[in-house]
């Protein structure tokens, strides 16, 4: 018997809340309803994954939280402030890397700080720290075309961390890399969560990935998306990655989510 916890959609955590989504709906031109009355709280210092069937509105919700897309109704609050557009307290890691092809790794990672007017020496020092954090020390002078897909994604993550945003939003950041690189990324993410104490909101199509990296998983229904349930995989983190993936709590959470989602494949 495992300790994985499942909550109904209305469950509220007692931990400090960093992001609050209140009755958010999104209807695209032409009448396509992507989200229907989504209400969620995202705790500080944890990684929460948005998971659901393809096309259910995961990325739409992520972009609304980022301020890149307006909600049709409802509101998003970040640290008590209403979201009206992009802000310095949020950073977005794109699926397609979104790097500057003409800039070195160092310049790419420091770019957000450059836009904020941070002096050269200070921003390069910060950038070098996060380049090391994501395992790219020694590649500061390389250009994106000389890097593998996995390395380019690490640059994107380092850039998001360098701006010292409290909320890091990640849209399927590991989908473009091979399975071995993806697993290494997942392990590195657990270290970053522990070391950075930021609030991560993560979108993925992978059930196994969601269970492995997440403190909480928000399971969304088919479009128009609603919250089906909130799952908290309760696994010990002081064991090896292979032991985590064989742990009963991990296996039970993967099976529970699969059973919930497979109805949408019929």
DATA-V922283 format. One line per field, one symbol per residue. ss: DSSP state (@ for helix, = for strand, . for the rest). psi: psi as a letter, one per 30 degrees, with the letter a starting at -180 (. if undefined). burial: I if it has 24 or more other ideal C-beta (glycine too) atoms within 12 Angstrom, else O. Layout:
# DATA-V922283
ss: ???
psi: ???
burial: ???
This chain:
# DATA-V922283
ss: ....===.........============...============...======.....@@@@@@@@@......======..==.......====..........=@@@@@@@@@@@....@@@@@@@@@@@@@@.........=@@@..@@@@@@@@@@@@@@....=====.......@@@@@@@@@@@@@@@@@@..=====...@@@@@@@..=====....=.======........@@@@@@.@@@@@@@@@@@@@@@@@@.
psi: klgkkkllegkklflkkekkkjhklkklkfgjjekjhkklkjlkglkkkkkllkgfgeeeeeeeefgfkklelalkkjhfkkkfallffkkkjlegehljfgkleeeeefeeeefggkleeeeeeeeeefeeegggkfgegllefglleeeeeeeeeeeeefghkfkjkjjhfgfglleeeeeeeeeeeeeeeeefhljkkkklfjeeeeeefkekkjjlllkkkljelkkjkikkfglleeeeffkeeeeeeeeeeeeefffff.
burial: OOOIOIOOIOOOIOOOIIIIIOOIIIOOOOOOIIIIIIIIIIIIIIIIIIIIIOOIIIIIIIIIIIIIIIIIOIIIIIOOOOIOOIIOIIIIIIIOIIIIOOOIIIIIIIIIIIOOOOOOOOIIOIIIIIIOIIIIOOIIOIOIOOIOIIIIIIIIIIIIIIIIIIIIIIIIIIIIIOOOOIIOIIIIIIOIIOOIOIIIIIIIIIIIIIIIIIIIIIIIIIIIIIIIIIIIIIIOIOOOIOOIIOIOIIOIIIOIIOOIIOOOOO
